[in-house]
Amino acid sequence: MSEKNHYQIAIIGGGILGCSIAYLLSYNLNPGTRILLIEQEALPAFHASSRNTGKVHAPFLYDPSKRKMFAKSASIGFEMLSDYCQSRHLPFIKDGVLEVATDENGIDHLHKYIQWGYSNGLGQHELKFLDKQDVAALEPNVRCTGAIHCSKDASVNYGEITRSLLTDARNLGCEVMFGTKVVSVNSADHSYFEKGSESLQQGPLPQQDQQKIGLRVLRSPKISETGLPADVPQGSLPDINTEANAIRSATPRQGLSVINLSADYLINVAGGAALHLAHSMGLAKGYSALHFRGEYWVAPPSFRDLTKMSIYSVPRYPEYPFLDPHWVVRIDGRREVGPNAVLVSGPFAYNWNQNVRLILPKILQSVRDTGRVGLISLFTDKKFVTLAVHELRSSLSKRVMINRAKRFLPALDPSQFTKRGTSGIRSSLVDINGTFVPDIYIVRDENSVHMLNYNSPGATGALPVAALIVDGIIKHGTFRSSARSDSGKNAGSTKDLGPVTKWDIHQISDSLTEGIPSRT
Ligand SMILES: Cc1cc2nc3c(=O)[nH]c(=O)nc-3n(C[C@H](O)[C@H](O)[C@H](O)COP(=O)(O)OP(=O)(O)OC[C@H]3O[C@@H](n4cnc5c(N)ncnc54)[C@H](O)[C@@H]3O)c2cc1C
C-alpha cells in the first residue's frame, strides 16, 4: 500500500464526537501526525448530531451511581461548549428548563432528580423545586402538580457547532474524506466484511505488519472532493441524497470506488453503527444495539408565546433510557413537540418501508448477538412491550403524539400541527441479560477504541469525552504530544485556534473518570 493511503490515526464518524476528537487530537499531537476523519455522508453531523433537541443539559436527570460518566461529561461539557461557542461566535442561550410532574407520583421523582442534580454538582440557586403556584407565576400556560426549574440548561445548534469543530480540526492539519464509508476492518486478529457488500471483497485487506489496521472504504470522489459544504440552516438538513445513500448501504455503482487504507490506530465513533464495527473486530461480543427513532412535530407560530422555556415531564417509564416527548423551545425560535422513541430496524432507518421489511430480522439478529435469554426477556417484559406499542402509536397518530404534551400544556391543539420536524435515531446498548446499559460504554484494545451507547446527553458531553479519548491515546505512548511542550506549528500559529489552547486534556480526562472504575 502506498504511503499516501497510510494514516497514523483514523477516526470513523463525522458526528459531534468524531469532530471534537479530531479538533483536540490535531492540536495535542505532534505536527505532521497524519490524522484522517472518514464520514460516509456529504457533510458532518448528518445524523444524531443534527437531529436532536439542541439542549445543553445540566445533569439532574442522571443517577450518579449508574450514569456517572454521562453526568460528569454533561457537567464539564456545559462549560467547554459555552467557551467554544463564545470563541466561535456561535449562539449559546442559557434559557433554562422546567421538568414537570403531572401527578403525585411524579413529585417523588422530582425530589429524586433534585438530589441527583446536587450530587452531580449543580448549585441550589441553579436547581429549585416549584409548587403549583410558583409554576403558574413562571409559566402560566403549564398545568402540573409541581416542577423543577433548572436555570442552567441552554440551547444551541449542534449541527453548526460540529461543522465549526471540523473546520478547526482541518485548520490544524486533520484530513477529511466525506462520501466515504468504511465497509471492512482488518486488524491483527480479526478480519471482517460487512454483510451485503460481497462484491467489495476483492481478496484480503493488505496489512503491512501486525500492528496496523486495514480499512476498506467505498468512496464517491464526487462527494469527497467537495470538502466542507456551505452552512446548512437548522431544520433544513438536505434529504438523504442518492449518491450518499448508495454509499451508506454499501451498494457499489458507477462512479464509486473501492480503496484500501491503513492506520496505526482506529477511533470508532460511528454513532449507531459503532457496535457493528466493534463486533467486526471481535469486541463487545454479547452486546446488541436497539435503535429508537425520535420524531418531532413543528408547532405553528400561534403557539410561539405559550412558554418562555422548554418543558420536560417526568417520564411514564423512568427505568428505560428515553424521556417522554417535551415541549421544545429551539434556539432559532421554533417550538416543537418531541421526540418519541419508536423501535426501528437500524441507525439510519428514517423511512417506514425499510422498517416494516427489516425490523423482524433486526430483532432476530439482536437475539443472536446477546444470546437468546437476554433479548427474549426484554421482548417479553410487559412494561417494555407496552412502552414500545405506545411509542409506535404516537408515530402513527399525530393526535396521540401531541396529546402527550397536552397533558401539561392544555392549550395545544393537534389539528393545528401540520408539519413534521427532523427525526433522529438513538442507539441503545443492551447487555446479555436484556438490560439497557445505563452509561457510556468504552471498549479498547491495543490499536483501537470504540464508543458505544453514546446517547443523550452525548452532544453536551462530546468535548470532555473527546479529551478522555485523546488523553488515552497520548498515554498509549505511540504518538507524541506537542501542545504541552509548546513547540511546533501550534505554538507558532497565528491562527485563532479557539479554546483548545487553554484546555488541559489530562486534567479534564482525570475529572471525568474520577471515581469511575475502568471497564476495559
Ligand atoms: C432525538 C434525539 C434527541 C437528542 N437530544 C439531545 C440533546 O438535546 N442534548 C444532547 O446533549 N444530546 C442529545 N441527543 C444525543 C446526541 O445527539 C448524540 O449523543 C450525539 O449526537 C452522538 O454523536 P456521535 O458523533 O457519537 O454520533 P453521530 O452524530 O451519529 O455521528 C456518527 C457518524 O458516523 C458516520 N458513520 C457511521 N458508520 C460509518 C461508516 N461505516 N463509515 C463512515 N462513516 C460512518 C455517520 O454517518 C455519522 O455521521 C439526542 C439524540 C437524538 C437522536
The ligand as an SDF file (V2000), in Angstrom:
LIG
                    3D

 53 58  0  0  0  0  0  0  0  0999 V2000
  -33.8110   12.5150   19.0200 C   0  0  0  0  0  0  0  0  0  0  0  0
  -32.5350   12.8430   19.7480 C   0  0  0  0  0  0  0  0  0  0  0  0
  -32.5100   13.9010   20.6690 C   0  0  0  0  0  0  0  0  0  0  0  0
  -31.3240   14.1940   21.3510 C   0  0  0  0  0  0  0  0  0  0  0  0
  -31.2600   15.3190   22.1320 N   0  0  0  0  0  0  0  0  0  0  0  0
  -30.0790   15.6760   22.7070 C   0  0  0  0  0  0  0  0  0  0  0  0
  -29.9570   16.8990   23.4180 C   0  0  0  0  0  0  0  0  0  0  0  0
  -30.8780   17.7110   23.4900 O   0  0  0  0  0  0  0  0  0  0  0  0
  -28.7720   17.1610   24.0360 N   0  0  0  0  0  0  0  0  0  0  0  0
  -27.7040   16.2990   23.9720 C   0  0  0  0  0  0  0  0  0  0  0  0
  -26.6610   16.5840   24.5700 O   0  0  0  0  0  0  0  0  0  0  0  0
  -27.7820   15.1460   23.2510 N   0  0  0  0  0  0  0  0  0  0  0  0
  -28.9280   14.8400   22.6060 C   0  0  0  0  0  0  0  0  0  0  0  0
  -29.0130   13.6970   21.8520 N   0  0  0  0  0  0  0  0  0  0  0  0
  -27.8400   12.8000   21.7760 C   0  0  0  0  0  0  0  0  0  0  0  0
  -26.7770   13.3370   20.8210 C   0  0  0  0  0  0  0  0  0  0  0  0
  -27.3530   13.9080   19.6630 O   0  0  0  0  0  0  0  0  0  0  0  0
  -25.8400   12.1950   20.4420 C   0  0  0  0  0  0  0  0  0  0  0  0
  -25.3610   11.5740   21.6360 O   0  0  0  0  0  0  0  0  0  0  0  0
  -24.6280   12.6780   19.6410 C   0  0  0  0  0  0  0  0  0  0  0  0
  -25.0200   13.4640   18.5540 O   0  0  0  0  0  0  0  0  0  0  0  0
  -23.8340   11.4860   19.1630 C   0  0  0  0  0  0  0  0  0  0  0  0
  -22.7800   11.9540   18.3700 O   0  0  0  0  0  0  0  0  0  0  0  0
  -21.8550   10.9430   17.5820 P   0  0  0  0  0  0  0  0  0  0  0  0
  -20.8000   11.7430   16.9300 O   0  0  0  0  0  0  0  0  0  0  0  0
  -21.4310    9.8580   18.5090 O   0  0  0  0  0  0  0  0  0  0  0  0
  -22.8320   10.2040   16.5390 O   0  0  0  0  0  0  0  0  0  0  0  0
  -23.4460   10.6680   15.1400 P   0  0  0  0  0  0  0  0  0  0  0  0
  -23.8480   12.0900   15.1340 O   0  0  0  0  0  0  0  0  0  0  0  0
  -24.4930    9.6730   14.8010 O   0  0  0  0  0  0  0  0  0  0  0  0
  -22.2280   10.5180   14.1480 O   0  0  0  0  0  0  0  0  0  0  0  0
  -21.7430    9.2710   13.7160 C   0  0  0  0  0  0  0  0  0  0  0  0
  -21.2810    9.4530   12.2690 C   0  0  0  0  0  0  0  0  0  0  0  0
  -20.6560    8.2510   11.8220 O   0  0  0  0  0  0  0  0  0  0  0  0
  -20.9260    8.1020   10.4370 C   0  0  0  0  0  0  0  0  0  0  0  0
  -20.7200    6.6880   10.0930 N   0  0  0  0  0  0  0  0  0  0  0  0
  -21.3860    5.6130   10.5980 C   0  0  0  0  0  0  0  0  0  0  0  0
  -20.9050    4.4710   10.0630 N   0  0  0  0  0  0  0  0  0  0  0  0
  -19.9000    4.8310    9.2000 C   0  0  0  0  0  0  0  0  0  0  0  0
  -19.0130    4.0940    8.3570 C   0  0  0  0  0  0  0  0  0  0  0  0
  -19.0440    2.7540    8.2920 N   0  0  0  0  0  0  0  0  0  0  0  0
  -18.1190    4.7900    7.5910 N   0  0  0  0  0  0  0  0  0  0  0  0
  -18.0580    6.1590    7.6470 C   0  0  0  0  0  0  0  0  0  0  0  0
  -18.8910    6.8970    8.4400 N   0  0  0  0  0  0  0  0  0  0  0  0
  -19.7870    6.2430    9.2100 C   0  0  0  0  0  0  0  0  0  0  0  0
  -22.3780    8.5470   10.3240 C   0  0  0  0  0  0  0  0  0  0  0  0
  -22.7170    8.9340    9.0040 O   0  0  0  0  0  0  0  0  0  0  0  0
  -22.4320    9.7090   11.3160 C   0  0  0  0  0  0  0  0  0  0  0  0
  -22.2270   10.9550   10.6890 O   0  0  0  0  0  0  0  0  0  0  0  0
  -30.1690   13.3940   21.1400 C   0  0  0  0  0  0  0  0  0  0  0  0
  -30.1890   12.3450   20.2010 C   0  0  0  0  0  0  0  0  0  0  0  0
  -31.3520   12.0880   19.4910 C   0  0  0  0  0  0  0  0  0  0  0  0
  -31.3400   11.0170   18.4420 C   0  0  0  0  0  0  0  0  0  0  0  0
  1  2  1  0
  2  3  1  0
  2 52  2  0
  3  4  2  0
  4  5  1  0
  4 50  1  0
  5  6  2  0
  6  7  1  0
  6 13  1  0
  7  8  2  0
  7  9  1  0
  9 10  1  0
 10 11  2  0
 10 12  1  0
 12 13  2  0
 13 14  1  0
 14 15  1  0
 14 50  1  0
 15 16  1  0
 16 17  1  0
 16 18  1  0
 18 19  1  0
 18 20  1  0
 20 21  1  0
 20 22  1  0
 22 23  1  0
 23 24  1  0
 24 25  2  0
 24 26  1  0
 24 27  1  0
 27 28  1  0
 28 29  2  0
 28 30  1  0
 28 31  1  0
 31 32  1  0
 32 33  1  0
 33 34  1  0
 33 48  1  0
 34 35  1  0
 35 36  1  0
 35 46  1  0
 36 37  1  0
 36 45  1  0
 37 38  2  0
 38 39  1  0
 39 40  1  0
 39 45  2  0
 40 41  1  0
 40 42  2  0
 42 43  1  0
 43 44  2  0
 44 45  1  0
 46 47  1  0
 46 48  1  0
 48 49  1  0
 50 51  2  0
 51 52  1  0
 52 53  1  0
M  END
$$$$
